[in-house]
Amino acid sequence: MADLVMPPCEHRPRPYDGPSRDEVLATRRAWVNPGIFTFYAEPLLLVEGHMQYLWDETGRRYLDLFAGIATVSCGHCHPKVVRVIQEQTATLQHTSTIYLHPNLGAYAEALAATLPQGLDVSYFVNSGSEANDLAILMARLYTGHFDVIALRNAYHGGSPSAQALTSLHTWKFPIPSSSGVHHVPCPDPYRSRYEGTPEQVGRACAEEIRDIIRFSTPGKVAALIAEPIQGVGGVTHGTPEYLQRAYEIVREHGGLCISDEVQTGFGRTGDHFWGFERFGVVPDMVTMAKGIGNGIPLGGVTTRRELAETMTRRVHFNTFGGNPVCMAAARAVLQVIQKEGLQENARVVGAHLKAGLEALATRHPLIGDVRGAGLMLGVELVRDRATREPASTETAAVLEAGREMGLLLGKGGLTGNVLRIKPPLCITRQDADFALEVLDRALTRVAGS
Ligand code: PMP
């Protein structure tokens, strides 16, 4: 077999002289909440990053196809973003929104320019969970209704209210979380109980929304919240018709439509800047986080002014939300995405990668389904293509084999049997070819073991 060669990279990592991996692991085990988990049987210590590459403490380089969980949109330590953060931090880091600072309004204005007209007023917070909490709050206040529809297999966050929206038993704790949330079937045709074409599955799933509103709510709802393409759930989505019908039904019953763009926003899906655009719908609210800041802790909700006005009925405050550093970083991220053509790169390199994955599927029976758009791709592994039995241990083994060969992948899905590919949007065609070669070898190895 030919040698495996990672595409060249001129960046040289600094020699690492920090604590050893064992020390880092021991300190973490001793002092950090054990619920904060790591990937890999032997957790990986990463000490430096440059664009699509990461380095461990030994100086070994990895191609990063998970991007800090679909977050590092421009690339690790993108020089422009770093410079802006450094300059703003050295000038004025924090005052809170009780004083004026030019960065807040300037970024909100730049963000509004990426969204359909009317979606132009933003509230910035620190995470995706907070953004979703806030969106649901505004929807309930504006409509005067309480019930919320979310999709099964969704992930909307880990805070108690966002956990109520999340629909994966593995991520839900037995606590009283926000009530009034109803989960409707996920329109993903691969694992649907409904038979027929993806369009037929989508229509049947949309009708479930009408039923749940009729049977489980007072007949009116506050909102539907949905990821256009489910991320943690394993890169699953329905047809455009599904989301269009879902939005219609919810609006017929007095509800607002919230698009959770935490993973799908900021050009990741290639053809569009926002995930909802792919499905031909216009939401009433857009929630965002992750890729908005390239790693800076930042989330937000953008909506119409009349909806945003609901927040003036009481006092609401977020200490760090919209701080000068995060706003400067986010503005730089937006400029980099636009000036460096990252959305177009996601489209072109994503299509190449997806075609390569589909070609692998013809040779590797472990691959049950390849799906997604742009640089948000999923590869579902199954033990048997007829029964679609999830190949969860095999997926973990592919991740391990990838790491050994210098490739970092993600995984997701309710049973952890979907490889999630969500790299920095700057990866090249050569990176994609390297990744495909590694996956080919990893799948061969895992199938043979
Ligand atoms: N929504 C989606 C679609 C997500 O993927 C996530 C995080 N995985 C969240 C919300 C929650 O974001 P955070 O972890 O920043 O709270």
Residues whose N, C-alpha, C, O or C-beta is under 5 A from the ligand:
A	BS01	PMP	S127 G128 S129 E130 Y155 H156 G157 E227 G231 V232 D260 V262 Q263 A289
